[in-house]
């Protein structure tokens, strides 16, 4: 995640320190029109110490709440929230106790006049203001990242459209050709079924190409056709898909071709043979769709860009601000896809 620039944090911390110590500065230069015999007298050293303490406090609060706390996001959300609150409490009380302890050692006197509770109150107000500023800075970074990402996606879409125009093939021509092929192989049931499944796949790809999300039920029907083609290639006993989907999840949505991508990924990276069959399990759990398989890596290196899962994760984030979850050990590879409500 992009970081807020250090120069911005330093400038804001410096501005906060100057504004908070402004009454001391005014009093020090004797330009306070409301000054009387009860007004505290300050020294240049007093002003320097206050500026330094408030600057460091402001910088640490801004740095943590704009940059550092986002490094904690690999923890559970509740744990993240608790850690953020605890760190901010430590920053607040640590800074106040530090100035109360160190100040008298350097200057004869206390860093506040009147009740010490008022001094704590002043720092709490500064802290709250800094939290608001940190949030505004982070929202600015998020907006900038979104603009950059949208511009990149627009360029990718334009590139895809250009590629599509270069390789344009009339769908009706392809379907007519498949129908003609079907009539030629009418007496071969396996070949006829293969052509029908291929035709169904191509029709689904055309229909879903303009959509961001598709119904899980439709995606599973498409996957059934794709599975048939894989089984024809590797024989049915070498490859199979085990489905266990909660009926209540069938009407939820996922990005089109997501399941095909994950199954294709399993086929590409694993050995498939009579002695080493590949079984891909697809099941729903807690509004997630889990796709997992036992790992039997191929002996020969696989030509892969590794962009498939990355692009799928970006599609989820751009559509619904969700992330896919990938887990892998020596035995099992698993991907959890968030199921999106169609309402």
Secondary structure, DSSP 8 states (H G I E B T S, - for coil): -----HHHHHHHHHHHHHHHTHHHHHHHTT--TT--TTS----HHHHHHHHHHHHHHHHHHHHHHHTGGGGGTTS-HHHHHHHHHHHHHHHHHHHHHHHHHHHHHHSSS-SSSS-HHHHHHHHHHHHHHHHHHHHHHHHHHHHHHHHHHHHHHHHHHHHHHHHHHHT---HHHHHHHHHHHHHHTTT-HHHHHHHHHHHHHHHHHHHHTT-S-EEHHHHHHHHHHHHHHHHHHH-GGGEEEEEE--GGGTTSEE-TTHHHHHHHHHHHHB--SSSS-EEEEEEEETTEEEEEEE--B-SS-----SHHHHHHHHHHHHHHS---EEEE-SSEEEEEEE-B---
